[in-house]
Amino acid sequence: MQEKNEKEISLDILKHIEDLSNKINKIMAFRAQAIFHRYPITFGLLILVGVTALHEGLKGLMKNFGLLSISPWYLLVFGLVILIITGTLYKKLDK
């Protein structure tokens, strides 16, 4: 009988901790949304700068490896293959 009470108490403690962490997550999500809603232009510009830097960095790497000196058709096919692979992975991981 005492073992049953100990199991119930430990489960109640775990439930309490889980509820507490859910409350903290809700509070933090609310605060994060408020920041994005308060400064949409700032975050939009930061995202734009990040994407542009990533694009230029990849372009520089491709120039160093000589990938941009090949036919544009090869680059097109390569890009399509990458998109197909990522789309297939996304569908498999979604299920």
CNS distance restraints for C-alpha pairs under 8 A (distance, minus, plus):
assign (resid   1 and name CA) (resid   5 and name CA) 6.60 0.50 0.50
assign (resid   2 and name CA) (resid   6 and name CA) 6.31 0.50 0.50
assign (resid   3 and name CA) (resid   7 and name CA) 6.23 0.50 0.50
assign (resid   4 and name CA) (resid   8 and name CA) 6.25 0.50 0.50
assign (resid   5 and name CA) (resid   9 and name CA) 6.11 0.50 0.50
assign (resid   6 and name CA) (resid  10 and name CA) 6.15 0.50 0.50
assign (resid   7 and name CA) (resid  11 and name CA) 6.12 0.50 0.50
assign (resid   8 and name CA) (resid  12 and name CA) 6.08 0.50 0.50
assign (resid   9 and name CA) (resid  13 and name CA) 6.23 0.50 0.50
assign (resid  10 and name CA) (resid  14 and name CA) 6.29 0.50 0.50
assign (resid  11 and name CA) (resid  15 and name CA) 6.10 0.50 0.50
assign (resid  12 and name CA) (resid  16 and name CA) 6.07 0.50 0.50
assign (resid  13 and name CA) (resid  17 and name CA) 6.21 0.50 0.50
assign (resid  14 and name CA) (resid  18 and name CA) 6.13 0.50 0.50
assign (resid  15 and name CA) (resid  19 and name CA) 6.13 0.50 0.50
assign (resid  16 and name CA) (resid  20 and name CA) 6.12 0.50 0.50
assign (resid  17 and name CA) (resid  21 and name CA) 6.17 0.50 0.50
assign (resid  18 and name CA) (resid  22 and name CA) 6.20 0.50 0.50
assign (resid  19 and name CA) (resid  23 and name CA) 6.28 0.50 0.50
assign (resid  20 and name CA) (resid  24 and name CA) 6.32 0.50 0.50
assign (resid  21 and name CA) (resid  25 and name CA) 6.14 0.50 0.50
assign (resid  22 and name CA) (resid  26 and name CA) 6.26 0.50 0.50
assign (resid  23 and name CA) (resid  27 and name CA) 6.30 0.50 0.50
assign (resid  24 and name CA) (resid  28 and name CA) 6.17 0.50 0.50
assign (resid  25 and name CA) (resid  29 and name CA) 6.00 0.50 0.50
assign (resid  26 and name CA) (resid  30 and name CA) 6.18 0.50 0.50
assign (resid  27 and name CA) (resid  31 and name CA) 6.41 0.50 0.50
assign (resid  28 and name CA) (resid  32 and name CA) 6.12 0.50 0.50
assign (resid  29 and name CA) (resid  33 and name CA) 6.15 0.50 0.50
assign (resid  30 and name CA) (resid  34 and name CA) 6.32 0.50 0.50
assign (resid  31 and name CA) (resid  35 and name CA) 6.52 0.50 0.50
assign (resid  32 and name CA) (resid  36 and name CA) 6.52 0.50 0.50
assign (resid  33 and name CA) (resid  37 and name CA) 6.09 0.50 0.50
assign (resid  34 and name CA) (resid  38 and name CA) 5.98 0.50 0.50
assign (resid  35 and name CA) (resid  39 and name CA) 6.22 0.50 0.50
assign (resid  36 and name CA) (resid  40 and name CA) 5.60 0.50 0.50
assign (resid  36 and name CA) (resid  43 and name CA) 7.05 0.50 0.50
assign (resid  39 and name CA) (resid  43 and name CA) 6.40 0.50 0.50
assign (resid  40 and name CA) (resid  44 and name CA) 5.90 0.50 0.50
assign (resid  41 and name CA) (resid  45 and name CA) 6.04 0.50 0.50
assign (resid  42 and name CA) (resid  46 and name CA) 6.21 0.50 0.50
assign (resid  43 and name CA) (resid  47 and name CA) 6.08 0.50 0.50
assign (resid  44 and name CA) (resid  48 and name CA) 6.15 0.50 0.50
assign (resid  45 and name CA) (resid  49 and name CA) 6.12 0.50 0.50
assign (resid  46 and name CA) (resid  50 and name CA) 6.13 0.50 0.50
assign (resid  47 and name CA) (resid  51 and name CA) 6.12 0.50 0.50
assign (resid  48 and name CA) (resid  52 and name CA) 6.08 0.50 0.50
assign (resid  49 and name CA) (resid  53 and name CA) 6.04 0.50 0.50
assign (resid  50 and name CA) (resid  54 and name CA) 6.15 0.50 0.50
assign (resid  51 and name CA) (resid  55 and name CA) 6.12 0.50 0.50
assign (resid  52 and name CA) (resid  56 and name CA) 6.15 0.50 0.50
assign (resid  53 and name CA) (resid  57 and name CA) 5.99 0.50 0.50
assign (resid  54 and name CA) (resid  58 and name CA) 6.14 0.50 0.50
assign (resid  55 and name CA) (resid  59 and name CA) 6.11 0.50 0.50
assign (resid  56 and name CA) (resid  60 and name CA) 6.10 0.50 0.50
assign (resid  57 and name CA) (resid  61 and name CA) 6.26 0.50 0.50
assign (resid  58 and name CA) (resid  62 and name CA) 6.10 0.50 0.50
assign (resid  59 and name CA) (resid  63 and name CA) 6.23 0.50 0.50
assign (resid  60 and name CA) (resid  64 and name CA) 6.27 0.50 0.50
assign (resid  61 and name CA) (resid  65 and name CA) 6.27 0.50 0.50
assign (resid  62 and name CA) (resid  66 and name CA) 6.02 0.50 0.50
assign (resid  62 and name CA) (resid  67 and name CA) 5.04 0.50 0.50
assign (resid  62 and name CA) (resid  68 and name CA) 5.96 0.50 0.50
assign (resid  63 and name CA) (resid  67 and name CA) 6.03 0.50 0.50
assign (resid  63 and name CA) (resid  68 and name CA) 5.55 0.50 0.50
assign (resid  63 and name CA) (resid  69 and name CA) 7.46 0.50 0.50
assign (resid  66 and name CA) (resid  70 and name CA) 7.38 0.50 0.50
assign (resid  67 and name CA) (resid  75 and name CA) 7.97 0.50 0.50
assign (resid  68 and name CA) (resid  72 and name CA) 7.70 0.50 0.50
assign (resid  68 and name CA) (resid  75 and name CA) 7.86 0.50 0.50
assign (resid  70 and name CA) (resid  74 and name CA) 7.06 0.50 0.50
assign (resid  70 and name CA) (resid  75 and name CA) 7.78 0.50 0.50
assign (resid  71 and name CA) (resid  75 and name CA) 6.96 0.50 0.50
assign (resid  72 and name CA) (resid  76 and name CA) 6.16 0.50 0.50
assign (resid  73 and name CA) (resid  77 and name CA) 6.19 0.50 0.50
assign (resid  74 and name CA) (resid  78 and name CA) 6.00 0.50 0.50
assign (resid  75 and name CA) (resid  79 and name CA) 6.02 0.50 0.50
assign (resid  76 and name CA) (resid  80 and name CA) 6.20 0.50 0.50
assign (resid  77 and name CA) (resid  81 and name CA) 6.13 0.50 0.50
assign (resid  78 and name CA) (resid  82 and name CA) 6.30 0.50 0.50
assign (resid  79 and name CA) (resid  83 and name CA) 6.26 0.50 0.50
assign (resid  80 and name CA) (resid  84 and name CA) 6.10 0.50 0.50
assign (resid  81 and name CA) (resid  85 and name CA) 6.15 0.50 0.50
assign (resid  82 and name CA) (resid  86 and name CA) 6.19 0.50 0.50
assign (resid  83 and name CA) (resid  87 and name CA) 5.98 0.50 0.50
assign (resid  84 and name CA) (resid  88 and name CA) 6.09 0.50 0.50
assign (resid  85 and name CA) (resid  89 and name CA) 6.16 0.50 0.50
assign (resid  86 and name CA) (resid  90 and name CA) 6.04 0.50 0.50
assign (resid  87 and name CA) (resid  91 and name CA) 6.29 0.50 0.50
assign (resid  88 and name CA) (resid  92 and name CA) 6.26 0.50 0.50
assign (resid  89 and name CA) (resid  93 and name CA) 6.07 0.50 0.50
assign (resid  90 and name CA) (resid  94 and name CA) 5.97 0.50 0.50
assign (resid  91 and name CA) (resid  95 and name CA) 6.74 0.50 0.50
